[in-house]
Every structure is written in structure tokens, then in C-alpha cells.
Amino acid sequence: MTDRMSKGIIIRESAPCDNAQLVTLWHDVFGDPHALIEGFLSLLPSMGIGCVADQSGKILGAAYLIHGFTLSCPGSESQRCGYLYAVAVSEEARGYGLGTAVSRGAAKSGRRHGAELLCTLPAEESLYRWYGDILSLRFRSVRTAYTCKELPSVAPLSPEEYLRIRETLLQGLPHVIPNPAVMAFQEQLCEAYGGGLYCFDGGILCACQEGDHYAVSELLLSNPAQAIPEIFVPRTSSYLCSDLPFPDGLIWNLTLD
């Protein structure tokens, strides 16, 4: 980091007084609506922590560690999962290591808040190595998400209803459980992009619109032996990297993407 960029910069946990700048930074980097970002920040204290790069009161970078996830694995004790999310650095401050600094700061704070396992969902393949270098996230998991042109006949579910049905369907399987605040933001995120949390004749799903189709991040069938309806086109990919290996067959589809 150059002298100009390092002068006066501190890495610290975010505070409510930072929210106006954090909304602007997030919007400038990711383009999400202000209302969605404000909703995230209002829920953040119940979901996790934020970490910022602060230069004399100006926020140059931020990262969030969502520790409102619990890994439930039959026969083992549950674990708190810390999920690194929305790493952003302002355009004029890029190239000086601030992304690394806020990511490490968020991970460290998450550990203090009880996260036992750290992971993230890299936005692109090249970032797996970057996260491996800065946080030792070297294990990968794979999920099958889906796309479809149109959703089947669906009925909306509240986050509470979705979680209740989800737990019933995943009983006895290794899976990650989002807390109510995380689930509330998942709903806000889906609704901001033309989707939501739904039940349909056969199960539940979480979806949002992407261009001319729907991206279905989670599709759980009431009858596991039932074939996936043909309207859903599978899309399998590596989607998480972590500092500890995941249990075989882990179901973690709700990753706020």
C-alpha cells in the first residue's frame, strides 16, 4: 500500500454511523438498489458483522462476515459457519490491498463472534486462488442450481414458513440452516429481482429473475425419489470454498446470491 493510501487508514468493525457511506459503496460496486442494501444493513446485527477500511472518516472498503448460519450434520455437533460476503473497495482505492485487509478483518471478527468454519462464494473462478491465498480457503463444495423460463404455479412463503418446511425436508441430511435474519434478507434479495420464496406442487424453491429466465438457487422436492420436473434445467458448479472440508452431500443452496 502506498504512503498516500495507507495514511490514516484503520481496519475496524463497521458501526451504524457508517451506513450511509456503506450504501453508496455497495451500490457503486454491485449496482443493487439502495432499499435492498439498507435492508441488509438493518438486519446485519442479527446476521453478522461488517468490517471497513476507514481513512479519516471516509469508508474506502468493506466486507461482511455472515455468521448466522449453522451447519447441522447427523451424528455430529452443530457448527457456526462464517460466510464472507460483499467484499467491495471504492474505485479510487483499488490495487492497494484493501480488499485483502477488510476480508481478513471480517474473518477475524467473525471468529471472535463464534464462527468455527469460514467460507465464501467466489464471484468468478479466478477468485478461488485469491481467497485461498488470503484466508486459506482451499476446500470446495459443489451444488446443482437450476434455471427455468417460467416458474410452475407457485404460492409465496414467508421466511418463517420456508424455513419450517425446509427443515422438515432436510431432516437427517447434512445441511446449513440460515437464521431468521439471513432468511429475511434472502427473501428481500429475491423479491428485489422479481422472485421470492415459494411452495409449489411438489416442494419449495427460492428464485429470482436473471434476464429472460429464472435462477433457482434452491429446489427441494417433497418426495426425494421424484424426478426433477423437466422445466428446471440443472446448472452444476463449484460454489463454495472453505477453510475446513464440508461433509459429503452438504446442502447449502441459500448463499445470498
N, C-alpha and C positions, 0 to 999 in steps of 0.2 A: 504494500500500500504506500503510495507516495506521501510526502510530508503534508501536502495540501489536503489530501483526503483523510489522513489519519489525525490531523489536528483537531482535538476536542471531541473525537468520536468515542462514545461509550456503547457497549452492548449491554442491554438491560431488558428486563421483562416489561412488556407494554402496560400502560395504565389507561383508564377511561379518558383522560385528558388528551391522549394521542389519537382518539378515534377519528376525528375529522381528517387528519393527515393520513391515517391508515386507509380510510375510504378512498381518498384521492389516489394514493399509491396503488392500491389493489385495482381500482378502475383503470388507471393509466396502463398498468401492466397486463391485466387479463381481460379488460373490457366488460366485466359483469355490471349489471345495473346497480346503482347506488343503494336502492332499497334492499337488495339481496345482501350486499356487503354489510350494511347497517344491521340487518337481521342476524348475520353471522356474529358480529361483534357484540350484539346484545346477548347472544347465547353463549359466547365464548367462556365466561367464568364457570359455566356448568359443563363445558366440553373440554377445556384445556387451558393452555397459556399462549401468550404471544411474546415474541422476542423482537426487539428493534435495534437498529443502528441509529443512534441519536448524535447529531453534530450540533451542539449548542441550541437544542430545541427543534432542529429540523430532522424529520424522520427520513433517512435515506434508504432504508431497507427493513424488511420484516419477514418473519417466518412464524408459523404456528405449530404447536405440538398438541394434537388432539389426543388426550388420554382418556376420553370417555368411551373406550372400547374394552370389552372383556373377552378373553379367549376361554371358551368353555370346551373342555376335551374330556370325554368319558374316561373315568379311572384316574384322572389327574386333577391337581388343584388348579383353579382358575388363575389366569394371569392378566394383569393390566397391560394393555397394548398402547404404545405411543405412536401416533401416526403423524409424520411430518407433512405439513400441508401449506400450500400457497406461499412458497418462497418467492419474494419479489424484491427487486432493487431498482431504484429510480434510474432513468436512462443516463443521467449525467454522472452517476456514481458507479457504473458498471466497470468491471475489469480490475477492481482493486481488492477483491477478496471479501466483499461484504456479504455476498450470498453464503459463502462458507462460514463466515463469522456468525451470522444470525441463525443458520441451520444448527451449528454446534451449540450456540447459546440456547436455542429452543430445546434441543435434545437434552442438554444438561439440566435445564429447568424441569423438563418432563420427568427425568429420573428422580429429581427431588420431590416431585408431586406423585410418585408412585409407579411410573411406567417401568415395567420389567422387560419389555420387548419393544424394540424400536423398528419402525418400517416406514416405507413411503411408496407412492405410486409415481415412478418417473414419467414425465410427460413425453419423453422420447427415448429411444434405445440408447443414444449416446450418454444419457444422464445416469445410467446404471453404474458406469465406471466412476463417474464423479461422486455419487453417493457412496460408493464403495471406498473411495479414497478418503472422504472427509468424515464418514461415520461408520465405516466398516460394515456396511450393509451388503453382504455378499451372498445371501441365500435368496432364491426366487420361488415364487408360487405362481400357479397358472390358474386362470379361471376361463370359463366359457360364458361370455355375454352374448347378446342376441340383437339383431336388428329386424325390423319389420316395416312394411309400407304403411300398414294401418293396424291399430290395436284391435283385438277382439272386443266384443261387448264387455265393458268393464263398469265397475262401480267404485267410486273413490273410497279410500280408507283413511282414517285418521292415523297419525304416527303410532298412537297407543294401540289401535286395533291391528295395524300392520305388525307391530312387534309381537303382540299376543299370538296371532296366527302363525307368524314366522317361528316363534319358539316351539309351538306345537309341531310344526312340520319338520323342524330340525332336531327334535329330541333324539338324543343318542348319537348324534353326529358331531364331529369337531367343527365348531363354528365360532365366529366372532359376533358378539352382541353389542350393538351401539346403545349408549344410554339414551334416555328420553330427549335430552337436548340435541344430541347428534342426530337423532331421528327427526326431530323437528326441523333442523336445518336441511337434512336430506329432502324433506318434503318441500321446503321453500325453494331449494335449488331446482328440483324437478318442475315445480309449478312456474318458476320464472322462465323456464324454457319449454313451456307447452306440454308438460306431462304431469306426473304425480305418482301417488301410491295407490294401487288398485287391487281389487279382487276380480276374478273372472271365473267362468265355469270351468274349473279345473285347477285353480290355485291362486297365487298372488304374484304381482310383478311391480317393479319400480322402473319408470321410464321417463325419458324426456325427448323432445324433438331435436333432430340434427338434420337441418336442410329438409330434404323431401322424405325423410324416414324417421322412425323412432329408434333411439338407442335404449335397449332394455338391459340395465345393469344387473338386475336380479329377476330370475324367473323360477319360482318354486311351485311344483305341482303337488296337489293334494294326494295323488296316488303316484309314488315314485316309479312304479312299474309302467305307468302310462307313457306312451311315446310323446315327445315334444311336438306340439302342433306344427304343421308344415309352414304356417305363416311366419314362424320365427326362424331366422337364418343364424346359425351359430357363428361366433367370432371368438376364437380361442387365441389367447396371448399371455405372455408373462405380464403380470400386473402388479406385483409387489416385490420389493426386496427388503430383507430384514437382517438384523444382526444375529439372530438365532434361527435355526431351522423350524419351519412350520410343521405341524402334524400332517401326515398324509391325508389327502382329501379335505383339507381345511376349506370351509366355505366362508369367504369374506368378500362378498359382492358389493356391499354398501360402503364405498370408499370416497364418497362425496365428489365423484367425477361425473 
